[in-house]
Amino acid sequence: MPKSYPKIWKPFTIQGDQAPQPTKVISGNGLWLTLEDGTEVMDLISSWWVNLHGHAHPASAHAIAEQAQKLEHVIFAGVTHDPAEHLIDELIDLTEGTFQHAFFSDNGSTAVEVALKTAYQYWQNKGIDSRKRVLAFEGAYHGDTVGAMSASSPSVFNDVFKQWMMTVDRVEYPSTWIGDTEVEAKEENVLRKVKSLFESNPTEFAAILIEPLIQGAGGMNMCRPEFLRRLEQLAKEFDVLVIYDEVMTGFGRTGSLFAYQKAETSPDLICLSKGLTGGFLPMALTLSNSSVFHTFYANDASKTLWHGHSYTGNPLGCAAAVASLSLTKAAIPKLSQIQKWHQKGIESIAELSSVKRPRICGTVAAVDIQTEGADGYLNSIG
């Protein structure tokens, strides 16, 4: 008999004889997923951090169903529609003047790709050819397309493609935790390195790309708002654009609607996805300020951002995003209570010898588990 191989090639999954069979999910309701055998399990990863309000939320389901009877999709080049306009009007209003323009794409990786391409072309459009370098951070994860992968920290996720990737400058992410007495020294060391890079190459850096307050896939590493404010000051001093990857941190996870608001900073570009539609449909946005956008606003075709996706600005996704945003705004007052619950939980396990570096930021709480194996995703404790 010929060997039977799986028909579906699963993401982030080792393919081999010893690989476990995927769990089949039949339905979802709120926190719960119902499996094929009737077992109910809690979705504690929010289905890759996208499901903000629970599975099958009726408000989102209704919004999509209603929109599907009007317009399911239309080419977004040279065309617009109410769901997209409504969504962007609301988002721009919620950013309180920080951003004025939005570019649609499909997922977190592409939101980052758009931001990187925008930052690069921004300088080209200004007639400055020397600014091509990007500063990123160790431990970062920005996605799996080539640009986003290049800006991510080297890891098992991207090592095989290292010959394909662009060169990116990296400095340490000043991770901190409860009881960390060395955080200020770590921040000073990182900022000193950043300043040295900028001073040595004053006309070469196009942008800084960072996950603000929390590095998600890199291990829930957290930095302080003070660090982000000082980093932004350096960027302004040396005329370098700042890109925030808020694919994970956006829509309430840090305790504010966006991490940049909690940090009291003003990045030039921000990448959004995951919670944007509350887990119902794929969609992403890259928001920019007017200073960036105006370098592309020209009748000269060479200054156009020639980028797009077939499902850009999908009306169903926009309807889902509008519904999710309404639910998110209603939930903002509850975020401080979630942080208080986390504080109690962290305190209850803080004395365990296996628990290291407890940390909290808004709705996210994390600890490191001390084991005899190597750190990271390949540790057998998983």
JOVEN-V125969 format. One record per pair of residues at least 6 apart in sequence whose ideal C-beta (glycine too) atoms are under 6 Angstrom apart, sorted by the first residue. I is the first residue (numbers start at 0). J is the second residue. If there is no record, write none. Layout:
BEGIN
i;j
I;J
I;J
END
This chain:
BEGIN
i;j
23;35
24;32
25;33
25;35
26;33
27;54
27;55
28;54
28;55
29;53
30;41
31;39
32;40
32;42
33;39
46;278
48;247
48;273
49;273
49;278
50;278
51;274
51;277
52;277
52;326
58;322
59;277
59;279
59;319
59;322
62;318
62;322
63;315
63;318
63;319
66;314
66;315
66;318
70;314
71;315
72;313
75;311
75;312
80;314
82;314
82;317
82;318
83;312
83;317
85;321
86;317
86;320
86;321
87;101
89;324
97;265
98;286
98;288
99;289
100;287
100;292
101;284
101;286
102;113
102;285
103;311
103;312
104;110
104;113
104;283
104;308
105;281
105;283
105;308
105;310
106;272
106;281
106;283
107;142
107;246
107;272
108;142
108;143
108;144
108;147
109;283
110;270
110;272
110;283
110;285
111;141
111;142
111;147
111;244
111;270
112;144
112;146
112;147
113;285
114;242
114;268
114;270
114;285
115;146
118;205
118;206
118;240
119;205
121;291
121;294
122;130
122;205
124;294
124;302
125;294
129;202
129;203
130;205
131;205
132;168
132;203
132;204
133;167
133;206
133;208
134;168
134;207
135;150
135;167
135;169
135;208
136;172
136;209
137;152
137;169
137;171
137;172
138;152
138;172
138;214
138;217
138;220
139;151
139;152
140;151
140;216
140;217
141;147
141;150
141;151
141;244
148;157
149;164
149;165
149;167
150;167
150;208
170;189
170;192
170;193
171;189
172;214
172;220
173;185
173;186
173;189
173;222
173;226
174;220
175;182
176;356
176;358
177;357
186;226
190;229
193;233
194;233
197;237
204;239
206;240
206;242
207;234
207;239
207;241
208;242
210;244
211;227
211;243
211;248
211;258
211;259
211;262
212;248
212;253
212;258
212;360
213;221
213;248
213;360
213;363
214;220
215;247
219;365
221;358
221;360
224;262
227;262
227;264
228;264
231;241
231;264
234;241
240;267
241;266
241;267
242;268
243;259
243;266
243;269
244;270
245;257
245;258
245;269
245;271
246;270
246;272
246;273
247;273
248;258
249;257
249;271
250;274
250;327
251;327
251;334
252;361
252;362
252;363
253;261
253;360
253;361
254;261
254;334
254;361
255;261
259;266
267;288
267;291
268;287
269;286
270;285
271;284
272;283
275;282
275;320
276;282
276;316
276;319
276;320
276;323
277;323
279;319
280;315
280;316
280;319
282;316
295;302
295;304
334;361
334;362
337;362
338;361
341;359
341;364
345;357
345;364
348;354
349;357
353;368
353;369
354;366
355;367
355;369
356;367
357;366
358;365
370;380
372;378
372;379
END
